[in-house]
């Protein structure tokens, strides 16, 4: 059996109310069970994106070189906006 640890999280009242409604409707076993499932899904999602990114990088030649990154930064204005829409 996997060990567990109790933690405290803060959620909006509206979010807790929505989860409670799911519990009352029998769609999830408990608030704790819902949060455990949501965290597991989020962790799988992060792992999946990491894997997809690695595969995409491998298929396109790998990480950007310093020269490629400098070019991209110059073209993209490195996140700076000039006020133009």
Secondary structure, DSSP 8 states (H G I E B T S, - for coil): ------------HHHHHHHHHHHHTTSSS-HHHHHHHHHHHHHHHHHHHHHHHHHHHHHTTSS--HHHHHHHHHHHGGG---S--
